[in-house]
Amino acid sequence: MSDDLDKLRKALAAEHAAVFAYGLIGARTSGSLRALATQAFDAHRARRDQLRALITGRGGQPVEPEASYALPAVPTGAAAAVRLAAHVEAGMTAAYLELAAGEDAALRKYAALAMQESVTRSYSFRPTIAAFPGLPEATPQPSGTTPGG
């Protein structure tokens, strides 16, 4: 159970960071991009609140948000905002992937749905999907053999 609580806390910490990032994205964009950012902001706030309830319901202490978060870049235009949104959603997918490996079947289902939502949200910003969302990109290694040989 404590292992699941730790994973829930990690997911909550990631949601806090996502709320921060989407607040910044929304403040620096306009039009349809701002609308997407607002939808993502609302979705991450809802997940954040659900995670807090799950943690306290299991007798745990939720992690509190940081005052600010280090971002890979501050969005200065639409392209940078889209890159940041994709980065946020990739991080969320990874955080929920860890929770999906937990002991509790209900939490695994919750994590799987959250991952699906993050991948879908990422696609709405940038229509590409990693082969294995939530996992680090693999770098092909030379095999020393020639193809077809």
N, C-alpha and C positions, 0 to 999 in steps of 0.2 A: 504494500500500500504506500509506503514512504517513497518507493521508487516512482510510482504513479504521481504522487504529489510533487516530486521534483520535476517530473516531465510537464506537469500542469503549470508549475511556476515558470519553467523555461518558455512555454508557449505564451503565458501571460506577459512575460517580459518582452517577448517578440511583438505581441499585440500592442503593448504600450509604445514601442518604437514605431510600429506601423501607423498608429494614430498620430503620433508626432509628425512623421514624414508626410502623411496625406494632408495634414493641416497646412504644412508648408507648400506642398504641391498645389493645393486648392487656392492658397493665397497668391500664388505666382502664375496662375493660369487663368484662362477665360473660356467662354463658350462651351463646346461639347467636352473638351478636355477637363474643364472645371467640373462639369456635371458628372463625368466619370470619377473624378477624384472625390467628389462629395459622396457619391454612392459607396466608394471604397472606404472612405472615412467612416461613414455610418455603419457599414458592415463590420469593420474592425472594432469600432466602439461596442457594437452588440456582442461580438465574440469576446472582447475584453471583459465585459460585464458578466457574460456566462461563465468564463473561466474563474473569475473572482468568486462567483457563487459555488462553482464546483469545488474549489479549493476550501472555502470556508465550510461547505457542507461535509467535507471529509475531515474537518477539525484542523485544517492547515491555516497558515498565515500567508495571504497573498503578497506578492512582491509589489512594491509601490513604484510608480513611474519615476524616471530620472527627470531632472530639470530640463535637460536637453540631450540630444543624441548625436553622435558623430555619424554623419552621412557621407557616402562616397563622393557626393558633389551636391552643391546647392543648385536647384534648378533655376536657370536664368532664361529659359525659353521652353517651348513645347517639346523639343527633342530631348532636352535634359530631364524634363519632367517625366516623360515616357520612360526613359532609361531608369530613373529613380523608382518609378512605380513598378517596373518589371523586377528590379533588384529587391524591393520590399516584398513582393509576392513570392519570389524565389526563396527568400529567407523564411517567410511564413510557411511555405510548403515544407522546407527542411525542418522547421520547429515542430510542425504537426506530424511529420514522418517519424520523428523520435517518439512522440506520444502514441502513434499507431502501433508501436512495438511494446506498449504497456501490457500489464496483466489483466486489466479490467476490459471485458468485451464491449461494454457500453462506451468506454473512453476510446477504444479502437475505432468504433463506428463514428463517434463524434469527430475524431481526428481525420478519418478518411473523408468525411463530408467537408470538413474545413479545408483539407488539401485540394479537393475537387473545386471548391469555391475559389481558392487562391489561384489555381491554374487557369480557371475560367476568367477570373478578373485580370490576370496577367495578359491573357490572350486578347482581352478587350482593349488593352493599351497597345500591345505589340503582338500582331498575329503570328507568333511563332511559339512552338512548344518544344521543350527539351525532350529527348528520348525517354529519360527517366526523371521526371520532375521531382525535386527535393534532394536528389543525389548530385554530388559534384560531377562536373563534366569530365569524362575520361579522355585522356590524351593518348592517341594511338602510339604504341611502341613498335619499333621495327622488329620484325620477327626473324630476320636473317634468311628467310626463304623467299623465293620469287613466286608470285601468283601464277597458278596454273602449272607449276613445275613439279 
